[in-house]
């Protein structure tokens, strides 16, 4: 895993090209206590071309409930037969092979910091105890549309204004997703077709 020096991290800008993709913010891992830069994969290589189901409805997957680290979630999904997880783990982008489906809090971080639209936010979504700084529920006008032109609605790297799967399982039937329009977060049935964008992370400290 690449490491970003703490002094270097303070100068990284949202949307900046780094470590194989684009910087989306920072997460603290509550297992190891370290902080990590979340790197969004380039869209052409790192977003699934078509919508796809999370996995099998009614099938509970062990070790697939982390809110802050999607790699172990994705590996558990792949072992259980999830096609989107196997796709993410097969990626080799810009020399990096540790791509995965973001956990719930990692996916929220992307919306908060690289929001594509100017739509008002769903005010009951957005809590994120894993982000640095911690994220509180959205206000109607916060977060605002990203100032990073490549991530604004319709641009080359922008998230589509649709639902994206996280790798965080909620139950045997449901998994977490995030809507990249007004930011609504929720659980939905695993066999629903939805978008997927891969990420990786780099150690900061």
NORDA-V592540 format. One record per helix or strand. SS is the DSSP state (helix for helix, strand for strand). FROM is the first residue (numbers start at 1). TO is the last residue. If there is no record, write none. Layout:
SS_FROM_TO / SS_FROM_TO
This chain:
strand_3_3 / helix_6_9 / strand_17_18 / strand_21_28 / strand_35_41 / helix_43_46 / strand_47_47 / strand_52_52 / helix_70_79 / helix_83_89 / strand_93_93 / strand_96_96 / strand_100_101 / helix_104_114 / strand_128_128 / strand_131_131 / strand_135_135 / strand_139_139 / strand_142_142 / helix_149_151 / strand_163_169 / strand_174_179 / strand_185_189 / strand_194_195 / strand_197_203
